[in-house]
C-alpha cells in the first residue's frame, strides 16, 4: 500500500577541526549552538531538535601509500531535526546549512499513523496469500482446507530513507544567488511479507 509522507526527519552533520581535541570540540560546540539557533528561528521547537551522535578523534592525512601523518583533531556532531509539516523541510535544510552544518547526511520521510498502515499492509498480505492458495488448490483439482501455519516476514518501508524517494533541487537563481532548497518526496510504500500453509482437500 502507498501513503503520503506527513513529516520528515533531517540528519545534519557538523564537522570542526583543531590542533587539539579540546579545540576541535569547542569549535564544534559553537557551531552546533549556531545551527540550533538557526533551526529555532526557522520554526522548530526545542523538542524537535536533538544531538544524535558525537565523536572527537585524531585526523590523518595520507602522504603516500601506507604512510599517514596526523594533521590535527576532528570533532563530528550529529543533529536530528523532526520537521512538520512536510512543506517546511526545504527551508529547514537551508536553515541548518546556513547555521553552520557541513552536511545533510540523510532525510527520512514518515507517514501519519504508521502502525495502522503496517497493520493494514499485513492484513492485505494475508488476504492475498489465502487468495493465491485458493487459486492453486482449485487449479490442482481441490479446495483449501484449514490453516496449518502462518508467519510474518516483517513489514518493509520503501521510500523512507532511500535516495529515489527524494527529489532535492538546489536551484541557482538569476544573478548567481542561491534559491531555497526544494524537496518533493514520493509516496511511501508499505509492504508486508507473510508465509502461510493450508490443508489441501482433493475434490471427490
N, C-alpha and C positions, 0 to 999 in steps of 0.2 A: 504494500500500500504506500501511497505518497501523501506527505503532509507538508504544509508550508512552514518554513522556519519562523519562529517567533522572537528569538533572541540570539545574540552572538556572544562568544567568549573570545576575546583577543589576548594573545600572549605576546608581551613586549620583552625585549632583551636590552639591558643597559650594560655596556662593557666600558670599563675605565682602566687606565694604566698608571703606574707609578714606579719610582725607583725602589720603593719598599712595599711590602704588603699593606702596611698601615696607610701609606699614601694612596694606593690604589683603592682601598676600602673607603677612605674618607672622601675621595672624589666620587666614588660610586654612590655614597650616601647623599652627597649634594645633588647629583644628577637625578637620583630616584625621587628626592623631595621635589625637584623641579617638574618631573613627569607627573607625579601625584597632583601637584598644584594645577598643572595644565589640564589634567583629566577632570579635576573637580570643577574648574572654570568651564569646561565643556558640558557639564551637567551630570557627571557621575557622582553618586553618593559614596560616603566612606565605606559602606558595606559592599559596594560593587567592585572595589579595588583591593587587591592583596598581593603580598610578595609570595611567590610560589617556588622560588629557588634562589640559592646564594652560594657563591664559591669565590675563593681567593687563592691564587697559586702562582708559581713562577711562570714566566713567559719566555719561550725559547725561539731563537732564530736559527734556521738551518743554513750553515755557510757552505757546506759541500756534503756530498753523500756520506752519511754516517757520522757527521760532525755537527754539533749544535752548540750554541752559546746562549747563556741566559742574558736577556736584554732588559729585564725588569720583572714587574709583577702585574697580573691581570685579575681584576675583580669583575665578576659577572653576576648581575641581579636579574631575576625573572619577575615580571609583573603580570598579574592576571586581572583582566577587566571584563566584567559582565555588562553587556550593552542591551538595553531595552528602551524603546522599540528598535526593530531591526534597521530602520531607516537611518539611525544615528551612527551606525558602525563606521562609515567612511569618515565622518567628522571626528570620531573618537580616535581613529588611527592617525589622522592628521595631528590631533592634539597631542597624542603620545610622542610622535616623532618630533614635533615642534618643541616639546618639553625637554627633549634630550635623549629619548630612546634611540638606540642604534640599530634596532632590528625588530620587525614583526615576525616572530618565529612561526606562528600559525594562527589561523582564525577558524573557530568551530561554530557551527550553526545548530541550534536545537529548536524543537517544536514545543508547542504547549501540550500539557497532559501527556507526556511521553509514555508513562506507564499504561495509560489507556490505549495508546497507539500500539504498544507492544502486545497487549492482550488481544486487541482486535486482529493484529497480524498473526498471532498464534492460533486464534480461532479459525481464521481463514485458511491457515496451513493445514489444520486438522481436517477441515471440511474438504479441502482439495485432495488430501491423501485418501480419505474414505471414498470420494468420488472416483478417483483413479483406480482404487482397489475394486470397486463395484464394477467398473467398466471391464477390467481384466477378468474378473470372475465370470461375468456374463459371456465374454468372448471365449472363455475356456469351457463353456457349457455348464455353468453352475451359478451359484449365488453366494453372496457374502454371509458368513456366519458371525459368531460373536468375536469381539475384540480380544486378542491374545496378549498384545503388548503395545505400548505407546511411549515413545521417548522424544525428548526435545533436544535439538542440536543447537539451541540458543537463538537469539534474535540479533540480526546484523543491521546496524545503522549505516546506510550508504549516503554519501554526500555530506557528512558531518564535518570531517576534518580532511577531506580529500580535495586536492587542488582543482579537480574538474568541477567541483561544486561551486566554485567561486570565480567570478569574473572581476578582476581587480584592474581598474584603469586609473593610472596617474596621468591625467591629461595635462599637457602643457598648453596654456592659453596663449593668445596672440601677444607678442611683446616679450615672450620668454618667462612670464610669471607662471608659477605652478598653480594649477587649479586644484579644487578639492578632490580627494580620492573618492571614486565611485565604486560601490560594491553591489552586485546584483546576484544573490545566491539562488541556486536552483532549488527545486523542491527536494525534500529529504525522502529517501526510500527506506522503508522499514520492512525487512524480510525475516520471516520466521522459518526455521527448518525443523521438521518433525519426521519421525520414522514410526510407522505402525504395522502391525501384523494382525490379520484377521483369519478366522477359520474359513476354509473353502468347503462349500456344500455342493456336491455334484447334483445335477438335475436327474430325477428318476425317469 
